[in-house]
Amino acid sequence: MKKINTVYFSPTGTTKRVIKSISMELGNIDKEYDITLEKNRRDLIEFNDDDLVIFGVPVYSGRVPDLILEYFNKIKGYYTKAVFVVVYGNRDYDDALLELKDIFESKGFETIASAAFIGEHSYTEKVAENRPDEEDIKTALNFGALIKDKIISDDIKPLKIKGNYPYREKKTGDQIIPETKDSCIKCGICAENCPTEAIDFNDYYSINKDKCIRCCSCIKKCPTNAKNFNDDKIDKMKKYLIDNFGEERKEPVLFI
Ligand SMILES: Cc1cc2nc3c(=O)[nH]c(=O)nc-3n(C[C@H](O)[C@H](O)[C@H](O)COP(=O)(O)O)c2cc1C
């Protein structure tokens, strides 16, 4: 069996839960790289042919989040087997899984499996609330078991993954940032967990517009719900998501 490594970016924690469940069936984790925080995205990581790496990212606008693309350049493989996982908020994962696989196949990794899971939408708990749930976790554990069998049998074939070229066009979003209400108790959880260090550690009301990626980490992690978007465009987007993707339950898709 290979040395098991996980590499994931997960501002609101759903991707992390999925990756942890998949890896549970594979044995002890040799190294876990949680690259959500900036301080964890500085070092170069190199993997070998005795490693297995499970990569996980959330889907942002149908793509791999822009923020981590630069860091992914610092990760290198050498005939390294890899599993690619995207987690999306019940709308669609579009080309994100294909993009993630393409990025690492060009850097010395060989795909053995891929999957798209569903996580509670970062912008509203009314879409895919509490997912990954018990059923999703069962599917993730089962996926882990299938990966283990595949490695042991060494039966690796090319996989056809959903996605199109050219990839879905990226939207250049407006520079909207969360507001902070007076219920803020200055605990600092928002700043400590911000993936881009956009929140001032000495003044939690101050958020750098150029750094904020609108990942909703500060909003979801605030113990007093003091952070929120107070913006018509975001309200409209939430309504669109709830109206169109609030009811139907999408299921994880496994490519193995
Ligand atoms: C900026 C941004 C863009 C997103 N775009 C999509 C999308 O295109 N499709 C979708 O289904 N969910 C989308 N989501 C929802 C996330 O993919 C989903 O909530 C995911 O579970 C978040 O992962 P995390 O908990 O690991 O941060 C988006 C979320 C954010 C913050």
The ligand as a Gaussian input file, in Angstrom:
#p B3LYP/6-31G(d) Opt

LIG

0 1
 C      -17.051000      32.139000      -4.482000
 C      -17.873000      30.878000      -4.479000
 C      -18.299000      30.331000      -5.685000
 C      -19.065000      29.149000      -5.680000
 N      -19.458000      28.611000      -6.886000
 C      -20.180000      27.459000      -6.892000
 C      -20.565000      26.849000      -8.134000
 O      -20.193000      27.270000      -9.227000
 N      -21.363000      25.744000      -8.093000
 C      -21.803000      25.215000      -6.906000
 O      -22.576000      24.255000      -6.939000
 N      -21.392000      25.730000      -5.714000
 C      -20.597000      26.833000      -5.676000
 N      -20.164000      27.358000      -4.492000
 C      -20.471000      26.631000      -3.247000
 C      -19.285000      25.795000      -2.745000
 O      -18.684000      25.080000      -3.805000
 C      -19.755000      24.782000      -1.686000
 O      -20.520000      25.419000      -0.715000
 C      -18.621000      24.019000      -1.045000
 O      -19.219000      23.008000      -0.260000
 C      -17.738000      24.911000      -0.166000
 O      -16.607000      24.167000       0.253000
 P      -15.830000      24.420000       1.645000
 O      -16.842000      24.159000       2.750000
 O      -14.774000      23.395000       1.670000
 O      -15.372000      25.827000       1.659000
 C      -19.414000      28.526000      -4.458000
 C      -18.969000      29.085000      -3.245000
 C      -18.218000      30.250000      -3.255000
 C      -17.730000      30.810000      -1.949000

